[in-house]
Amino acid sequence: MNEQRCGAQGKSEEYMTDPESTAIDSVAAMATDHTEAPAHPLHKVLSFVRRSGRLDDRLQRAWDNYAGTYLLDIAAGNLLDVREGVTLDRAFVESAWGNDNPLIVEIGTGQGENVVAAAAAHPETNFLALEVYDPGVAHTLLLAGKQGLTNIRVAQVNAPELFKVTAAGTAAEVWTFFPDPWPKKKHHKRRIVQEAMAGDIHRALAADGVWRIATDIEDYALHVHEVMDGLNGWKNLGSVTVSLPLEHVGKGNADMAADMPHADFTESERFEGRVLTNFEKKGLAVGRVIHDFTYQAVTLN
């Protein structure tokens, strides 16, 4: 698990901080419900806070050496919106990757350990790593470049904005592993898993495509269930029963969690395609329980 969370494998300062990491709630801002007028750009709700961390010499060299090969030039502005005219569709994939192989998109790649390992293990699949923080982007470029991978690209862009301009059926899978938990209740609107985001990802996925999510925060697991379970167009493919408190738990009431009313929820076995990153190891070491989810996109009712 990355910290601060840089995209998905990173975290906020109130979580675990790993000086090597680059955090993510992926990377992304919260999607705006398309039924409402878009928020003023200056007041857009984002799932990340950009920090101006300087790259060390090693990461700067990686950026200089590999950005031209792997980094997609699709973002515009400080909020990392998608540049006007960009559409992520199968034609874009064929142009950027040079083939029409299936595409997997990881929202919030943190240090890039997972997505680069997956790309190395599956040369027959294209991978798109979405990350907002400079160190995370640079480290992902470094890992991919050292192995000479040809099936991975990186985009430093706000993920919800990218999914708004993603054509139907473009992605085979979407991954969001260890997103920024935004633990304060007033910040839950910043969490990457939201109904509007789920709608955009549903459209972006090919038939029977899946959105894989993992978190080591019990309260975020409850949030995922509240958003995704029963949501039109999604089927929970899990087979594991877990018990969670029915109230949201934060710092103020964490000591009361065990005595709160609980209910059973369905989650997934650990996704075998997710490598055990340094971030996840740290969570396990302090006794965190990993919650895995697999939601399949099905026909809307």
C-alpha positions in Angstrom: 0.0 0.0 0.0 1.4 3.3 -1.0 1.3 6.3 1.2 0.4 9.3 1.2 -2.2 7.7 -0.9 -1.1 8.6 -4.3 -3.8 7.2 -6.4 -5.1 4.1 -5.2 -2.1 2.6 -3.6 -1.3 5.6 -1.6 -3.0 7.5 1.2 -3.8 10.7 3.0 -1.6 11.9 5.8 -4.1 10.7 8.4 -3.5 7.1 7.1 -0.1 5.3 7.0 2.6 7.5 5.5 5.3 5.8 3.4 7.9 8.3 2.4 8.6 6.2 -0.7 5.1 6.1 -1.8 2.9 8.2 -4.0 -0.7 8.0 -3.0 -3.9 7.8 -5.0 -7.5 7.7 -4.8 -6.3 7.0 -7.8 -5.7 9.6 -8.9 -8.9 11.0 -9.4 -11.5 13.4 -8.8 -15.0 12.4 -7.9 -17.3 12.1 -10.9 -20.2 14.6 -11.1 -23.6 13.1 -11.5 -24.5 13.7 -15.2 -28.1 14.6 -14.2 -26.8 17.8 -12.4 -25.1 20.8 -13.7 -21.3 20.4 -13.5 -19.6 22.0 -10.5 -17.6 25.2 -11.0 -14.1 24.0 -12.0 -12.6 25.9 -9.0 -15.0 24.0 -6.7 -14.7 20.6 -8.2 -14.6 17.8 -5.7 -11.4 15.9 -6.1 -10.2 12.6 -4.5 -6.7 13.8 -4.4 -4.7 16.9 -3.2 -1.8 17.8 -5.5 1.5 18.2 -3.6 4.5 19.8 -5.2 7.1 17.2 -4.1 10.4 17.5 -5.9 11.6 14.4 -7.7 14.9 13.0 -6.5 17.7 12.5 -9.0 16.8 8.9 -9.7 13.2 9.6 -10.4 14.0 12.7 -12.5 16.3 10.6 -14.7 13.5 8.0 -15.0 11.1 10.8 -16.1 13.6 12.2 -18.6 14.4 8.8 -20.0 11.0 7.1 -20.2 8.3 9.7 -20.3 8.5 9.9 -24.1 7.9 6.2 -24.3 5.2 5.6 -21.8 3.5 8.9 -20.7 0.4 9.8 -22.6 0.0 13.5 -23.3 -3.8 13.8 -22.5 -4.1 16.1 -19.4 -4.7 19.8 -19.2 -4.6 22.2 -16.3 -3.8 21.9 -12.6 -6.8 19.8 -11.9 -5.5 17.3 -14.5 -8.6 17.3 -16.6 -8.6 15.6 -19.9 -7.4 17.7 -22.8 -10.2 18.8 -25.1 -10.7 16.5 -28.0 -9.3 13.4 -26.3 -11.5 10.3 -26.3 -10.3 7.0 -24.9 -11.7 4.5 -27.3 -10.5 1.4 -29.2 -9.0 3.6 -31.9 -7.0 5.5 -29.3 -5.8 2.2 -27.8 -4.7 0.9 -31.2 -2.8 4.2 -31.9 -1.1 4.4 -28.5 -0.3 0.8 -28.0 0.1 -0.3 -31.6 -2.4 -3.2 -31.3 -6.0 -3.9 -30.4 -5.4 -6.1 -27.4 -7.7 -6.0 -24.4 -7.1 -3.0 -22.1 -7.0 -3.0 -18.3 -7.0 0.4 -16.5 -5.7 0.8 -13.0 -6.9 3.8 -11.1 -4.3 5.1 -8.7 -1.2 3.0 -9.4 0.9 4.5 -6.5 4.5 3.3 -7.0 3.4 1.2 -10.0 4.4 -2.1 -8.5 1.2 -3.9 -9.3 0.4 -2.6 -12.7 4.0 -3.1 -14.0 4.1 -6.6 -12.6 0.8 -7.4 -14.3 2.0 -5.9 -17.6 5.2 -8.0 -17.4 3.2 -11.2 -16.7 0.6 -10.5 -19.4 2.2 -9.2 -22.6 -1.0 -10.1 -24.5 -2.9 -7.4 -22.6 -2.6 -3.6 -22.7 -2.4 -1.7 -19.3 -3.1 1.9 -18.6 -1.8 3.3 -15.3 -3.5 6.3 -13.9 -1.7 8.3 -11.3 -1.7 12.0 -10.3 1.4 12.3 -8.1 4.7 13.0 -9.8 6.8 10.5 -7.7 4.3 7.7 -8.4 4.3 8.5 -12.1 8.1 8.6 -12.2 8.5 5.3 -10.3 6.0 3.6 -12.6 8.0 4.9 -15.6 11.2 3.6 -14.0 9.9 0.1 -13.4 8.4 -0.2 -16.8 11.5 1.2 -18.5 13.9 -1.0 -16.7 12.1 -4.1 -18.1 11.5 -2.6 -21.5 7.8 -3.3 -21.4 5.8 -2.4 -24.5 2.3 -3.0 -23.3 1.9 -0.3 -20.6 1.2 3.4 -20.8 0.9 5.9 -18.0 -1.5 8.9 -17.8 -1.2 11.7 -15.2 -4.8 12.6 -15.3 -7.9 12.8 -13.1 -9.5 9.4 -13.5 -13.2 10.3 -13.2 -12.6 12.9 -15.9 -11.0 10.3 -18.2 -13.8 7.9 -17.7 -16.3 10.6 -18.7 -14.7 10.6 -22.2 -14.1 6.8 -22.4 -16.2 5.1 -25.1 -18.4 2.2 -24.4 -16.7 -1.2 -24.3 -13.1 0.2 -24.3 -11.8 -1.6 -21.2 -11.8 -5.2 -20.2 -11.3 -4.5 -16.5 -10.8 -1.6 -14.2 -8.7 -1.9 -11.0 -8.8 0.3 -7.9 -6.6 -1.0 -5.2 -6.2 0.7 -1.8 -7.7 4.1 -2.7 -7.3 7.0 -0.4 -9.8 6.3 2.5 -10.6 9.9 3.2 -11.6 8.9 6.8 -13.4 12.0 7.9 -17.2 11.7 7.2 -17.3 15.1 5.6 -14.7 13.9 3.1 -16.5 10.8 2.0 -17.7 12.6 -1.1 -14.0 12.6 -2.2 -13.8 8.8 -2.2 -13.2 7.4 -5.7 -16.0 4.8 -5.4 -19.1 6.8 -6.1 -22.4 6.0 -8.0 -21.6 8.5 -10.8 -18.1 7.0 -11.2 -19.6 3.5 -11.3 -21.9 4.6 -14.1 -19.0 5.9 -16.2 -17.0 2.7 -15.5 -20.0 0.6 -16.4 -20.2 2.2 -19.8 -16.4 2.0 -20.3 -16.3 -1.8 -19.7 -16.8 -4.4 -22.4 -19.6 -6.9 -21.9 -19.1 -8.8 -18.6 -16.1 -6.7 -17.7 -15.3 -6.2 -14.1 -14.3 -3.5 -11.6 -11.9 -4.9 -9.0 -11.6 -3.0 -5.8 -9.5 -3.6 -2.7 -9.2 -1.8 0.6 -7.6 -2.4 4.0 -10.0 0.1 5.7 -13.1 -1.5 7.2 -15.1 1.8 6.9 -14.2 2.0 3.2 -15.4 -1.6 2.7 -18.8 -0.5 4.1 -18.7 2.5 1.7 -18.1 0.2 -1.3 -21.0 -2.0 -0.3 -23.3 1.0 0.2 -22.5 2.3 -3.3 -22.2 -0.9 -5.3 -24.4 -3.6 -3.9 -27.7 -3.5 -5.6 -26.6 -0.7 -8.0 -28.3 -1.2 -11.4 -25.9 -2.8 -13.9 -23.6 -4.4 -11.4 -23.3 -8.0 -10.1 -21.3 -8.8 -7.0 -19.2 -11.9 -7.9 -17.9 -12.4 -4.4 -18.2 -15.7 -2.5 -16.8 -14.7 0.9 -19.1 -13.6 3.8 -17.7 -10.9 6.0 -19.3 -9.1 9.0 -19.1 -5.3 9.1 -20.5 -2.7 11.4 -23.6 -0.9 10.0 -22.3 2.5 11.1 -19.4 4.3 9.6 -16.4 4.1 11.9 -13.8 6.9 12.3 -11.3 8.0 14.8 -14.1 9.4 17.1 -15.9 6.1 17.5 -13.4 3.4 16.5 -13.3 2.0 20.0 -17.1 1.3 19.8 -17.0 -0.5 16.5 -17.1 -4.0 18.0 -20.3 -3.2 19.9 -22.1 -1.7 16.9 -24.8 -3.6 15.1 -23.2 -5.8 12.4 -24.4 -7.4 9.2 -23.0 -9.9 6.7 -21.8 -8.8 3.3 -20.4 -10.7 0.3 -16.8 -10.0 -0.8 -14.3 -11.8 -3.0 -11.2 -13.9 -2.4 -7.9 -12.1 -2.8 -7.4 -11.2 -6.4 -4.5 -13.5 -7.5 -3.5 -10.9 -10.2 -2.6 -8.3 -7.5 1.0 -8.6 -6.3 1.7 -8.1 -2.7 3.1 -4.6 -2.7 5.0 -2.8 0.0 1.9 -0.9 0.8 -0.2 -4.0 1.3 2.5 -5.6 3.4 2.6 -2.7 5.8 -1.2 -2.9 6.2 -1.0 -6.6 7.0 1.9 -6.1 9.4 -0.3 -3.8 11.6 -3.2 -6.1 11.5 -5.4 -4.6 8.8 -7.9 -6.9 7.0 -7.9 -6.8 3.3 -11.3 -6.5 1.6 -11.5 -7.5 -2.0 -14.4 -6.9 -4.3 -15.3 -8.0 -7.8 -18.2 -6.3 -9.5 -19.2 -7.4 -13.0 -20.9 -5.1 -15.4 -24.2 -6.5 -16.6 -27.0 -5.2 -18.7 -28.9 -2.3 -17.2 -32.5 -3.0 -16.2 
